[in-house]
């Protein structure tokens, strides 16, 4: 089963508002950049990646949680992040029943995460090239 199949199965198993919300978020994330790939990690979590992990999506009893791997380093002009401010790296968005998320603002945040990971990968690439010489 592919990671995308696992995510399909997770969404199908959430017949309430969480399934519909996660499906919409997934669509928005994948529309943000064609290079984004879906992975299935940590015993059952959808993870969207581009040059490394970007965002993990989890369905909890009362919310959908999107956790951004390097959220503290991302600009968030629309103030989507609403949790995880105590840490130095991660930031998250908790979406509760009846809550909405601005799809365009989420796409911009995803694109910022893609850019962050690309910059991080470029910094590592010269170090790897030197080590191989």
N, C-alpha and C positions, 0 to 999 in steps of 0.2 A: 504494500500500500504506500502510495506517495505521501509526502507531507500535505499536499493540497487535498488528497483524499481524506486524511485524518481530520483536517480542518472542516471539510464538508460534513464529515460524520459528527464532529463536535457540534457544529451549528444545527444540524438536523436533530440532535439529541436535546436541544434547548427549545422546546416548543413555545415558550413564553416570550416576553419582550426581549430577553437577553439574546436569543437566537437571531431575531430580526435586527437588533442593534449591532451585534457582532458581524453579521453578514454585510450590513451597510458600511461599517468601519473597514472591513476587509476590502470591499470594493473601492473605497476612497483611497486606502493605502496603495493598492495596486495601480490605481489610476495616476498616482502622484509621480511615478517614475517607472518606465518600462523595464529597468534593470533589477527591480526588487524581486527577490525570490522568497518563497515560503518554505519554512522549515518547521519541524515538529521536534521539540526538545523538552528536556526536563520532565520526562514521564507524563507528557500530555499538555504541552503549551504551544500554541501557534506563535511562531517567531518570524518576523519579516526582516530580511537582511539585504544589505548592499555593502560589500566590502566589510562584512562583519555584522553582528547583531545591531538592530536599530530599535525595534519595539516588540514587546511581548504582550499578547492579548490573553486575558484570563476572564472566565465567567465565574463569578462568585455568587453566593446565594442572593445577594441584594444589589449587585452591581456588575458592570463590566469594567475591568481595570486594564488600562494601556500603560505599560511601563517602558519608558524610553531609557535605553542603556546609557546614554550620555546626555540626558535631558538637562542637566545643570549647565552644560556648555552651549545649549541652543537658545537662540533668541525666541521669545514667546510673546510677540507683541499683542496677540489677541487674548493672552492670559488663559490658555487652555489648561495648563498644568494647575492642578488643585490639590496635589498631595506629593509627599516625598521631599519637602523643602528642608528637612533636617539633615539630609545627606549631602555629600559633595559631588556625587556623580549622577545618580538616578533621579528622575522626576516621573510623576505619573498623572494620569487623567482618570478619575473615577466618574463613571456615568451611571446614574441611578434611574430607576423606572420613571418614565415621563421626561427624563432629561434629554436634551438635544446637544449635538456637537456640530459646530460650524464646519461643514465639509471642506470649504475652501481654506479655512484657517488650518485645519488638520493637514491638508495637502501641503501647505506651506511649511508646517512643522516637520512633516515627513521629508520634504525636499531639503530642509536644513539639516536633518539627520543624515541624509544621503551625502550632502556636501561635507559634513563633519567627518564621516567615515572615509570619504575619498581623500580628504586632506591628511587624515591619520595614516592611510595606506601609502600615500606618496612619501610621507616622512620616513616610513619604515623601509620602503623600497631601496633607497640608496644604501642604507645600512646592510641590507641583505646582499646587495650587489658587491659591496666592499668585502664582505665576509667570504664570498665565493671566489674571489681572486686569489 
